[in-house]
Amino acid sequence: MPTNRYYTGPISDHFDGTEFFNPSRTSPKGVRDLLRWQFRTTKAKWPKAFPGQGSDTPPARVYGDQVRVTFIGHASYLIQARSKAILIDPVYADRCGPLGIAGPKRVNAPGIAFDALPKIDAVIVTHNHYDHMDTAALVRLWKRDQPEIITPLGNDAILRRRLSAATIRRIDWHENLSFADGIEIGAVPTQHWSARGLGDRMHALWASFVLQLGAKTIYAVGDSGFGDGHIFRDVAARHPTIDLALLPIGAYEPRWFMRDQHMNPEEAVQAFALCGAKRAFGHHWGTFQLTNEAIDEPRAHLAIALAARKIPDERFVAVQPGSVHTI
């Protein structure tokens, strides 16, 4: 009988005793479809460089009721609030792949240089794909700041291979952690999958996160397919006032291969409407070429989708590294 490499726990509506799964039962494509995508479709040519907004130098601390959000690149964010600094999916590697030497190459510099990061109090890792879990960056952060690491079930076992002494808090869907005074961090379902290699597919959980920062709420989605939209409706029902949603808008072509794991811009706009957020940042585009679409296509298609629904452009922005937003 197969065993899970990272996690042992009770059977649930998203864990069968060996593998995690989406309640919709969607799963990643198999090897035949992967080969069909890689060898029978055409990828747009990306430029070697695609500069962002520039480099932000964050303050050491943000106090009071203000929340400061800086986009670092791809799906990486720095969130500062209530004197704490929280990183989401920090990736500083030049390539997102094993050992940092394989996989797509970065085409823009991080929006905050690593040495310009303030002291980090917590790191959220949404799942274990290489474009979201950069273990080398996490080791550097731990050596420098000893932040708490918060991650879904099973990912803690992966991280402990290189961070044996780190404080790692694992979390399941619909669980909440009190991180600091006035700050709560909760995991919510997202439609995706996980793997670091060939033998660990679906052995660790994936999640989106809701951050309650005093009176402000941020909904952070690392990766997700749209599905039937119920995951976004459910977040709106549980969190009726979301100030900012961080939503992926890239890595979606070809649709027959990517539909169940990544939203396209049109679906991201639907997710924005369903979750009820006041504003949104669109990420997961323009840094690593993971799929077939052109580098600027997500931003262009986001503008078209917003116009079709008569949503002002400023409410949902396709952010570039170095973008800063203050709530």
HELIX and SHEET records of a PDB file:
HELIX    1   1 VAL A   31  ARG A   40  1                                  10    
HELIX    2   2 PRO A   98  GLY A  100  5                                   3    
HELIX    3   3 PHE A  114  ALA A  116  5                                   3    
HELIX    4   4 THR A  135  ASP A  145  1                                  11    
HELIX    5   5 ASN A  155  ARG A  160  1                                   6    
HELIX    6   6 HIS A  230  ARG A  238  1                                   9    
HELIX    7   7 ARG A  255  MET A  258  1                                   4    
HELIX    8   8 PRO A  265  CYS A  275  1                                  11    
HELIX    9   9 GLU A  297  ALA A  308  1                                  12    
HELIX   10  10 ASP A  313  ARG A  315  5                                   3    
SHEET    1   A 7 ILE A 168  ILE A 171  0                                        
SHEET    2   A 7 GLU A 148  PRO A 152  1                                        
SHEET    3   A 7 ALA A 122  ILE A 124  1                                        
SHEET    4   A 7 LYS A  84  ILE A  88  1                                        
SHEET    5   A 7 SER A  76  ALA A  81 -1                                        
SHEET    6   A 7 VAL A  67  GLY A  73 -1                                        
SHEET    7   A 7 VAL A 324  THR A 326 -1                                        
SHEET    1   B 7 ASN A 176  ALA A 180  0                                        
SHEET    2   B 7 ILE A 183  VAL A 188 -1                                        
SHEET    3   B 7 SER A 208  LEU A 213 -1                                        
SHEET    4   B 7 LYS A 216  ALA A 220 -1                                        
SHEET    5   B 7 LEU A 244  PRO A 248  1                                        
SHEET    6   B 7 ARG A 279  HIS A 283  1                                        
SHEET    7   B 7 PHE A 316  ALA A 318  1                                        
END                                                                             
